[in-house]
Amino acid sequence: MASGKLIVLTGPSGVGKGTLVRALLNRHPELYLSVSATTRSPREGEVDGQAYYFLSKSAFETMIEQHQLLEWAEYAGNYYGTPRAKVEEKINQGLLVLLEIEVIGAKAIKQSFPDALRIFILPPSVEELEHRLRSRQTDEEAAILRRLERAKEELKFSEEFDQRIVNDDLEVALQELEAAIFSN
Ligand code: 5GP
């Protein structure tokens, strides 16, 4: 059986990680996307267990204490983390497992999974990132500003990752992502 692998996709909020992941899964349904846990409230249309596992703060903290998370981070006032069991199960089954997570958690994966392929998605520019964050219209102004400040900090870490891909043209970025995932 082919050996499984962990692929970590990171980059600032608004860079288009979600869109890239959806396009990637469309083309390669054999990839397994990990469902994260979070303490943030569901957005309209988000289903528990599909978009995220929506947890209370205390339930999330119990998962931390019991080492049930592969990584976790605080982001814009909420916790986000990757449940460990499912990821390990799918990798042991030989699958390629995708994580779509923020930068601090992605950095931490290097310790728990040294063999993970860690890919950083960059925006064409900070101005373009701000434009994308605003045009989503899913968040209030204060949340947008918090995300933008965080994004500027996160961009400083891009050099620490195995691969960097600029998401300017979606199709080009997607092809670079496919090359990174399937050629290694
Ligand atoms: P959103 O609230 O927009 O869904 O996600 C906010 C940020 O949290 C995004 O950058 C997203 O990639 C990240 N995120 C989602 N799940 C996880 C996770 O399990 N761990 C970490 N560290 N970040 C996550």
Residues whose N, C-alpha, C, O or C-beta is under 5 A from the ligand:
A	BS01	5GP	G11 S13 S36 A37 E71 W72 A73 Y75 Y80 G81 T82 E100 I101 E102 G105
